[in-house]
Amino acid sequence: MYVLAGSVAAIALVRLAVPSADIPFTRSRAFNALTPLALAVILGDFANWGDTPAM
C-alpha cells in the first residue's frame, strides 16, 4: 500500500511539472494534482492499518 500511495503521489507531482499543453485541459491543474495527493494521504493512512498481521 505504501508503494501505491507513493506512486499516486508521484503521478500528482508529475502532473504539476508537465506543461499544460501536453495534457487535455478539462479541470484546473491544482484540482488534478490535489485529488491524487489526497488519495495518496488516505492510502498511506490505510497502509498502516492494512499491514498489521491477522490474529
Secondary structure by P-SEA (a helix, b strand, c coil): caaaaaaaaaaaaaaaaccccccccccccccccaaaaaaaaaaaaaaaaaacccc
